[in-house]
Amino acid sequence: MSARELALAGAAALGVAAGFAAGRSARRRAPSRTVLVTGGSRGLGLRLACEYLARDARVAICARDATELERAKALLDGDRRPVLAVPCDVGEPEQVAELVAMVEQHFGWLDTIVNNAGVIQVGPAQHMTPADYALSWRAHLLGPLHVTAAVLPGMRERGAGRIVNVSSIAGLVPVPHMLPYTASKFALVGWSDGLRAELAGAGISVTTVCPALVRTGSPRHAEFKGRHREEYAWFSIGDSLPLLSMDAGRAARRIVRAAERGRARLVLPAAARLPVALYGLWPELLVRALGAVDRLLPAPGGVGAETRKGSESASAWSPSWLTALNERAAAENNELARPA
């Protein structure tokens, strides 16, 4: 083969590859049409459902609490197309199979799933029990695993789909007084990144989302141990301050854009990328700094290993003017009613 023929063959191969990449990129950038959001009854999940509806997608939400789901459905329906709301505990594979079958029967197919359901436990490590770790593991790893396993066959058959796994900054940097949450979110990040690698050739994108504090109003539903009023105070205040936390609506918009562009990972807000980079480069330095933070947090004691909801942990510090933004977010994001 002459040099000219080799050049033409090379150009043709590059053209085919470019066409394939462009087609794949276009498929990934196409808007989502059918979406399932787990943990969609309140907080960030509710805002994600709202954002997908604003983009004219057909949306299903699930959560464990049927009453919360009905309130969320009423909030989301409005003048838009109706939302499908299905009670489901994503930690139960049988319930997940029924959920996905119902959603696919209703919509015909699912092209996007958002694994957002989760739990939060706050308190010193010595008050955390194996049951706390099991609960976080069930919510943050087994839940996404069950939902993804139920949806993947259809996505593989169509050669297209999006999987969005909502982890946390605590899945990239260890956070004191949140060890069950941190351990399970680290596991979710590893699984999500590995899943993206294995599905790279199947036309299915996997986006791992690692937000820092997002103002959703969710601290009242979190679980606190030890000196639970003090733990709730620092956690809810941090979740309210503008310089430390991010508006839930803005976070939802960023997440949906990242998913539709097929991004591998989204860390938000931008300031959260600094501790992530420091932990990657100088883990000992950052862990030492986190140790100093830990010494400022409440000492063990109080109710010990017993659990109190945030809604049971009010003090002079929280709710207060310091948590005003969080209280407003709770009203906007279906967080006000006490959990069952």
C-alpha positions in Angstrom: 0.0 0.0 0.0 1.4 3.4 -1.0 1.9 6.3 1.4 -1.1 8.0 -0.2 -3.4 5.0 0.3 -2.2 4.7 3.9 -3.0 8.4 4.5 -6.4 8.0 3.0 -7.1 4.8 5.1 -5.9 6.6 8.2 -8.2 9.6 7.4 -11.1 7.3 6.9 -10.5 5.5 10.2 -10.3 8.8 12.0 -13.5 9.9 10.3 -15.3 6.8 11.5 -14.0 7.2 15.0 -14.9 10.9 15.1 -18.4 10.0 13.9 -18.8 7.4 16.5 -17.6 9.7 19.2 -19.9 12.5 18.0 -22.9 10.2 18.0 -22.1 9.0 21.4 -21.6 12.5 22.7 -24.9 13.6 21.1 -26.7 10.7 22.7 -25.2 11.6 26.1 -26.1 15.3 25.7 -29.7 14.6 24.6 -32.1 15.6 27.4 -33.5 12.9 29.7 -37.0 11.9 28.9 -37.9 9.4 31.6 -36.3 9.7 35.0 -36.5 7.9 38.4 -35.3 9.7 41.5 -34.9 7.7 44.6 -35.4 9.6 47.9 -37.4 12.0 45.8 -40.0 13.0 48.4 -38.0 15.8 50.0 -34.7 17.7 50.1 -32.3 17.4 47.2 -34.3 14.5 45.6 -37.4 16.7 45.4 -35.4 19.6 43.8 -33.9 17.1 41.3 -37.3 15.9 40.4 -38.4 19.5 40.0 -35.5 20.3 37.7 -36.1 17.3 35.5 -39.8 18.3 35.2 -38.7 21.8 34.2 -36.8 20.2 31.4 -39.9 18.4 30.2 -39.0 14.9 31.4 -41.4 12.3 32.7 -40.5 11.8 36.3 -41.1 9.1 38.9 -40.1 9.4 42.5 -39.9 6.9 45.3 -39.4 7.0 49.1 -40.3 4.9 52.1 -42.9 7.3 53.5 -46.1 7.2 51.5 -47.5 10.4 53.2 -44.3 12.4 52.3 -44.6 11.0 48.8 -48.2 12.2 48.4 -47.2 15.7 49.6 -44.2 15.7 47.2 -46.4 14.7 44.3 -48.9 17.5 45.1 -46.0 20.0 45.1 -44.5 18.7 41.9 -47.6 18.1 39.7 -48.7 21.8 39.5 -49.2 22.8 35.9 -46.6 20.2 34.7 -47.2 16.6 33.6 -48.2 14.4 36.6 -45.4 12.7 38.6 -45.5 9.0 39.3 -45.0 8.5 43.1 -44.3 4.9 44.3 -43.5 4.0 48.0 -40.4 1.9 48.0 -37.5 0.9 50.4 -34.5 0.7 48.0 -32.8 -1.5 50.5 -35.3 -4.3 49.7 -34.6 -5.9 46.2 -38.1 -7.2 45.9 -39.6 -3.8 46.4 -37.1 -2.3 43.9 -38.0 -4.9 41.3 -41.7 -4.0 41.7 -40.9 -0.3 41.6 -38.9 -0.5 38.3 -41.6 -2.8 36.7 -44.3 -0.2 37.6 -42.3 2.7 36.3 -41.4 1.0 33.1 -45.0 -0.1 32.6 -46.1 3.5 33.1 -43.4 5.2 31.0 -42.4 2.4 28.6 -38.7 2.7 29.5 -36.3 4.5 31.8 -33.3 6.4 30.4 -32.1 8.0 33.6 -32.0 6.9 37.3 -30.8 9.1 40.1 -29.7 7.1 43.2 -30.3 9.8 45.8 -31.9 8.1 48.8 -29.9 8.2 52.0 -29.6 8.6 55.7 -27.4 10.7 58.0 -26.0 9.8 61.4 -24.0 12.3 63.4 -22.0 11.7 66.6 -18.7 10.5 68.0 -17.3 7.3 66.7 -17.5 5.5 70.1 -21.3 6.0 70.1 -21.8 4.5 66.6 -22.8 0.8 66.5 -22.6 -1.9 63.9 -26.3 -1.3 63.3 -25.5 2.3 62.3 -22.9 1.1 59.8 -25.3 -1.5 58.4 -28.1 1.1 58.0 -25.8 3.5 56.0 -24.4 0.6 53.9 -27.9 -0.5 53.1 -29.0 3.0 52.1 -25.9 4.2 50.3 -24.5 1.1 48.6 -27.1 -1.7 48.5 -29.9 0.7 47.5 -28.1 2.1 44.4 -26.9 -1.5 43.6 -30.5 -2.9 43.7 -32.0 0.0 41.6 -29.2 -0.1 39.0 -29.3 -3.9 38.7 -33.1 -3.7 38.0 -32.7 -1.0 35.3 -29.4 -2.0 33.6 -30.8 -4.8 31.4 -33.2 -2.4 29.6 -30.4 0.2 29.2 -28.0 -2.4 27.8 -30.7 -3.5 25.3 -31.2 0.0 24.1 -27.5 0.9 24.2 -28.2 4.1 26.1 -28.9 5.3 29.6 -27.7 7.5 32.4 -27.0 6.5 36.0 -26.5 9.3 38.6 -25.1 8.3 42.0 -25.4 11.0 44.6 -22.6 10.5 47.0 -21.0 13.3 49.1 -17.9 15.2 49.8 -17.7 12.7 52.7 -17.1 10.0 50.1 -13.9 11.7 49.1 -12.7 13.2 52.4 -13.2 11.7 55.8 -15.6 13.7 58.0 -15.3 13.4 61.8 -18.5 12.5 63.8 -20.1 11.0 60.6 -18.2 7.8 60.2 -21.0 5.4 59.1 -22.0 8.0 56.5 -18.4 8.5 55.4 -17.6 4.8 55.1 -20.7 4.1 53.0 -20.2 7.1 50.8 -16.6 6.2 50.1 -17.9 2.8 49.1 -20.5 4.4 46.8 -17.8 6.5 45.1 -15.6 3.5 44.4 -18.5 1.4 43.1 -19.8 4.2 40.9 -16.4 5.0 39.3 -15.8 1.3 38.7 -19.3 0.9 37.2 -18.6 3.8 34.8 -15.4 2.1 33.6 -17.3 -1.2 32.9 -20.2 0.5 31.1 -18.0 2.8 29.0 -18.5 0.7 25.9 -22.2 0.2 26.4 -23.4 3.7 25.7 -24.4 4.1 29.4 -22.9 7.0 31.3 -22.4 7.0 35.1 -22.0 10.3 36.9 -20.8 10.4 40.5 -22.0 13.5 42.4 -20.1 14.6 45.5 -21.8 17.7 47.1 -20.6 19.3 50.2 -23.3 21.0 52.4 -26.5 21.7 50.5 -29.3 23.8 52.0 -32.2 21.4 51.9 -33.6 21.6 55.4 -32.7 18.0 56.0 -30.9 18.2 59.4 -34.2 17.8 61.2 -34.5 14.3 59.7 -30.9 13.3 60.5 -30.0 11.1 63.5 -27.9 12.3 66.3 -26.0 10.5 69.1 -24.1 11.5 72.2 -24.7 15.2 73.1 -27.4 15.3 70.5 -28.4 18.9 70.9 -24.9 20.1 70.5 -24.3 17.8 67.5 -27.5 19.1 65.9 -26.5 22.7 66.5 -23.1 22.5 64.7 -24.5 20.4 61.9 -27.6 22.5 61.2 -25.7 25.8 61.5 -23.0 24.6 59.1 -25.7 23.5 56.7 -27.2 27.0 56.8 -24.3 29.4 56.4 -24.0 30.8 52.8 -20.2 30.5 52.7 -20.3 26.8 53.7 -23.5 25.6 52.1 -25.1 25.7 48.6 -28.6 26.5 47.6 -30.5 23.2 46.8 -32.0 24.5 43.5 -28.6 25.6 42.2 -27.1 22.2 43.2 -29.9 20.4 41.4 -29.4 22.3 38.2 -25.6 21.6 38.3 -26.2 17.9 38.8 -28.7 17.5 36.0 -26.4 19.4 33.6 -23.5 17.2 34.6 -25.5 14.0 34.1 -26.8 15.1 30.6 -23.2 15.9 29.5 -22.1 12.5 30.7 -19.5 13.8 33.2 -17.7 11.3 35.3 -17.7 13.3 38.5 -19.2 16.5 39.9 -17.8 18.0 43.1 -19.8 21.0 44.3 -19.5 23.8 45.2 -16.2 24.7 43.6 -14.6 25.4 47.0 -15.1 21.8 48.0 -12.5 20.8 45.4 -9.7 22.2 47.6 -10.0 19.7 50.5 -10.4 16.9 47.9 -7.2 17.9 46.2 -5.4 18.3 49.5 -6.5 14.9 50.7 -5.2 13.4 47.4 -1.8 15.1 47.6 -1.2 15.3 51.4 -3.6 13.0 53.2 -1.6 13.2 56.5 -1.8 17.0 56.5 -5.5 17.1 55.9 -6.3 14.3 58.4 -4.3 16.3 61.0 -6.4 19.3 60.3 -9.6 17.2 60.6 -8.3 16.0 63.9 -8.1 19.6 65.1 -11.7 20.1 63.9 -12.8 16.9 65.8 -11.4 18.4 69.1 -13.8 21.4 68.6 -16.8 19.1 68.2 -18.9 17.8 71.1 -17.3 15.3 73.5 -18.9 11.9 74.0 -21.7 11.6 76.5 -25.3 12.7 76.5 -27.6 9.9 75.3 -24.6 7.8 74.2 -25.5 5.3 71.5 -29.1 6.1 71.6 -30.5 8.0 68.6 -32.4 11.3 68.5 -33.8 13.0 65.4 -32.8 16.5 64.7 -36.5 17.5 65.2 -36.0 16.3 68.8 -32.7 18.1 69.4 -33.6 21.8 69.4 -31.5 24.2 71.6 -30.9 27.9 71.9 -28.4 27.6 69.0 -30.7 25.8 66.6 -33.2 26.7 65.4 -32.1 30.4 65.6 -31.2 33.2 63.3 -28.0 31.2 62.5 -30.2 28.5 60.9 -32.7 30.8 59.1 -31.7 29.8 55.6 -32.1 26.1 56.6 -35.5 26.7 58.0 -36.6 28.4 54.8 -35.2 25.6 52.8 -37.1 23.1 55.0 -40.4 24.8 54.1 -39.5 24.8 50.4 -38.4 21.2 50.2 -41.1 19.2 52.1 -38.8 18.8 55.2 -41.1 20.3 57.8 -43.3 17.4 58.8 -41.7 15.0 61.3 -40.6 11.7 59.9 -42.6 8.6 60.9 
